[in-house]
Amino acid sequence: MSASAKNASTMPTGEPQVLADMVTYAAGAVVSRTLVKQPGGNVTLFSFGAGQGLSEHTAPFDALVTILDGQADITIGGKTQVVSAGQSILMPAGVPHALHSDAQFKMLLVMVRDLPQ
């Protein structure tokens, strides 16, 4: 696999960006836009229409969520936190987590992978 196929970015470099403006809402849907995809992790923007979310699941990597617009109920290991715009929360690898909101919200997801030595 070529380096360009493994390392991809759709975010303009060297220019300030308003992340919340880089993904739009769609009624009744979840929209995602991958900004950076690297062997060491991914950076993805999401917008969730009202009533949308992600059902409980686990991931093999730590995931940092930053809410960009609105707020979401984020459950990690059975404990629910309300996370609002401007706040971040870490979802540890291997711990069940879920996200939901009755209102629309946008978030940035940063997945961090362990690379083989």
MORADA-V857303 format. One record per pair of residues at least 12 apart in sequence whose C-alpha atoms are under 8 Angstrom apart, sorted by sequence separation. I is the first residue (numbers start at 1). GAP is how many residues later the second one is. D is the distance in Angstrom with one decimal. If there is no record, write none. Layout:
i->I gap->GAP d->D
i->I gap->GAP d->D
This chain:
i->32 gap->12 d->6.7
i->33 gap->12 d->5.1
i->71 gap->12 d->5.5
i->72 gap->12 d->6.6
i->32 gap->13 d->5.5
i->33 gap->13 d->6.5
i->71 gap->13 d->4.1
i->32 gap->14 d->4.4
i->70 gap->14 d->6.1
i->71 gap->14 d->6.0
i->31 gap->15 d->5.5
i->32 gap->15 d->6.5
i->69 gap->15 d->7.5
i->70 gap->15 d->5.5
i->76 gap->15 d->6.6
i->30 gap->16 d->6.9
i->31 gap->16 d->5.1
i->67 gap->16 d->6.8
i->68 gap->16 d->7.9
i->69 gap->16 d->4.9
i->30 gap->17 d->5.7
i->31 gap->17 d->6.6
i->67 gap->17 d->5.9
i->68 gap->17 d->4.8
i->69 gap->17 d->7.8
i->30 gap->18 d->4.6
i->67 gap->18 d->4.7
i->68 gap->18 d->5.9
i->77 gap->18 d->5.7
i->78 gap->18 d->7.7
i->29 gap->19 d->6.2
i->30 gap->19 d->6.2
i->66 gap->19 d->7.5
i->67 gap->19 d->5.8
i->76 gap->19 d->6.8
i->77 gap->19 d->5.3
i->78 gap->19 d->7.7
i->28 gap->20 d->7.8
i->29 gap->20 d->5.3
i->66 gap->20 d->6.7
i->67 gap->20 d->5.9
i->76 gap->20 d->6.0
i->77 gap->20 d->6.2
i->26 gap->21 d->7.8
i->28 gap->21 d->5.0
i->66 gap->21 d->5.7
i->67 gap->21 d->6.4
i->76 gap->21 d->4.4
i->23 gap->22 d->6.7
i->25 gap->22 d->5.6
i->26 gap->22 d->7.5
i->27 gap->22 d->5.1
i->28 gap->22 d->6.4
i->30 gap->22 d->6.9
i->66 gap->22 d->4.1
i->75 gap->22 d->5.3
i->76 gap->22 d->6.8
i->22 gap->23 d->7.8
i->23 gap->23 d->6.8
i->24 gap->23 d->6.5
i->25 gap->23 d->6.6
i->26 gap->23 d->5.9
i->27 gap->23 d->7.1
i->28 gap->23 d->7.2
i->29 gap->23 d->6.7
i->30 gap->23 d->7.6
i->65 gap->23 d->5.4
i->66 gap->23 d->6.6
i->74 gap->23 d->7.2
i->75 gap->23 d->5.2
i->10 gap->24 d->6.9
i->11 gap->24 d->5.1
i->23 gap->24 d->6.5
i->25 gap->24 d->6.1
i->28 gap->24 d->6.7
i->64 gap->24 d->6.9
i->65 gap->24 d->5.4
i->74 gap->24 d->5.8
i->75 gap->24 d->6.4
i->9 gap->25 d->7.5
i->10 gap->25 d->4.9
i->11 gap->25 d->7.0
i->64 gap->25 d->5.9
i->65 gap->25 d->6.4
i->74 gap->25 d->4.5
i->9 gap->26 d->5.3
i->10 gap->26 d->6.5
i->19 gap->26 d->7.6
i->64 gap->26 d->4.5
i->65 gap->26 d->7.6
i->73 gap->26 d->5.7
i->74 gap->26 d->6.6
i->9 gap->27 d->4.3
i->63 gap->27 d->5.9
i->64 gap->27 d->6.1
i->72 gap->27 d->6.6
i->73 gap->27 d->5.3
i->8 gap->28 d->5.8
i->9 gap->28 d->6.1
i->62 gap->28 d->7.2
i->63 gap->28 d->5.1
i->72 gap->28 d->5.7
i->73 gap->28 d->5.9
i->7 gap->29 d->7.7
i->8 gap->29 d->5.0
i->62 gap->29 d->5.9
i->63 gap->29 d->6.4
i->72 gap->29 d->4.9
i->7 gap->30 d->5.6
i->8 gap->30 d->6.5
i->62 gap->30 d->4.6
i->63 gap->30 d->7.2
i->71 gap->30 d->7.1
i->6 gap->31 d->7.3
i->7 gap->31 d->4.6
i->61 gap->31 d->7.0
i->62 gap->31 d->4.4
i->6 gap->32 d->6.2
i->7 gap->32 d->7.0
i->61 gap->32 d->4.5
i->71 gap->32 d->7.8
i->6 gap->33 d->6.6
i->60 gap->33 d->5.0
i->61 gap->33 d->7.3
i->70 gap->33 d->7.4
i->71 gap->33 d->7.9
i->72 gap->33 d->6.8
i->59 gap->34 d->5.6
i->60 gap->34 d->5.5
i->70 gap->34 d->6.6
i->71 gap->34 d->5.9
i->58 gap->35 d->7.1
i->59 gap->35 d->5.6
i->70 gap->35 d->4.6
i->58 gap->36 d->5.4
i->59 gap->36 d->7.4
i->69 gap->36 d->5.3
i->70 gap->36 d->6.8
i->58 gap->37 d->5.7
i->59 gap->37 d->7.8
i->68 gap->37 d->7.5
i->69 gap->37 d->5.0
i->58 gap->38 d->4.6
i->67 gap->38 d->7.5
i->68 gap->38 d->5.3
i->69 gap->38 d->7.0
i->57 gap->39 d->5.2
i->58 gap->39 d->6.2
i->67 gap->39 d->6.0
i->68 gap->39 d->5.1
i->56 gap->40 d->6.1
i->57 gap->40 d->5.6
i->67 gap->40 d->4.3
i->68 gap->40 d->6.9
i->56 gap->41 d->5.1
i->57 gap->41 d->6.6
i->66 gap->41 d->5.5
i->67 gap->41 d->6.4
i->55 gap->42 d->7.9
i->56 gap->42 d->4.3
i->65 gap->42 d->6.5
i->66 gap->42 d->5.1
i->55 gap->43 d->5.2
i->56 gap->43 d->7.7
i->65 gap->43 d->5.7
i->66 gap->43 d->6.7
i->54 gap->44 d->5.5
i->55 gap->44 d->6.8
i->65 gap->44 d->4.7
i->53 gap->45 d->7.5
i->54 gap->45 d->5.1
i->64 gap->45 d->5.8
i->65 gap->45 d->6.5
i->53 gap->46 d->5.1
i->54 gap->46 d->6.5
i->63 gap->46 d->6.6
i->64 gap->46 d->5.1
i->53 gap->47 d->4.1
i->63 gap->47 d->5.6
i->64 gap->47 d->6.5
i->20 gap->48 d->5.8
i->52 gap->48 d->6.0
i->53 gap->48 d->6.6
i->63 gap->48 d->4.5
i->19 gap->49 d->7.6
i->20 gap->49 d->6.9
i->51 gap->49 d->7.0
i->52 gap->49 d->6.3
i->62 gap->49 d->6.0
i->63 gap->49 d->6.3
i->51 gap->50 d->5.5
i->52 gap->50 d->7.2
i->61 gap->50 d->6.4
i->62 gap->50 d->5.6
i->50 gap->51 d->6.6
i->51 gap->51 d->4.3
i->61 gap->51 d->5.9
i->62 gap->51 d->7.2
i->50 gap->52 d->5.2
i->51 gap->52 d->6.1
i->52 gap->52 d->7.6
i->61 gap->52 d->5.4
i->50 gap->53 d->4.2
i->51 gap->53 d->7.2
i->61 gap->53 d->7.4
i->49 gap->54 d->7.0
i->50 gap->54 d->4.2
i->49 gap->55 d->4.6
i->50 gap->55 d->7.6
i->48 gap->56 d->5.4
i->49 gap->56 d->7.0
i->47 gap->57 d->7.4
i->48 gap->57 d->5.4
i->47 gap->58 d->5.9
i->48 gap->58 d->6.2
i->47 gap->59 d->4.3
i->46 gap->60 d->5.6
i->47 gap->60 d->6.5
i->45 gap->61 d->7.4
i->46 gap->61 d->5.3
i->45 gap->62 d->5.9
i->46 gap->62 d->6.3
i->45 gap->63 d->4.6
i->46 gap->63 d->7.6
i->44 gap->64 d->5.8
i->45 gap->64 d->6.2
i->43 gap->65 d->7.1
i->44 gap->65 d->5.2
i->43 gap->66 d->5.7
i->44 gap->66 d->6.6
i->42 gap->67 d->7.9
i->43 gap->67 d->4.6
i->42 gap->68 d->5.8
i->43 gap->68 d->6.5
i->41 gap->69 d->7.2
i->42 gap->69 d->5.2
i->41 gap->70 d->5.1
i->42 gap->70 d->7.0
i->41 gap->71 d->4.6
i->40 gap->72 d->6.1
i->41 gap->72 d->5.2
i->40 gap->73 d->5.0
i->39 gap->74 d->7.6
i->40 gap->74 d->6.7
i->40 gap->75 d->6.3
i->39 gap->76 d->7.5
i->25 gap->79 d->7.7
i->20 gap->86 d->6.7
i->20 gap->87 d->7.8
i->19 gap->89 d->8.0
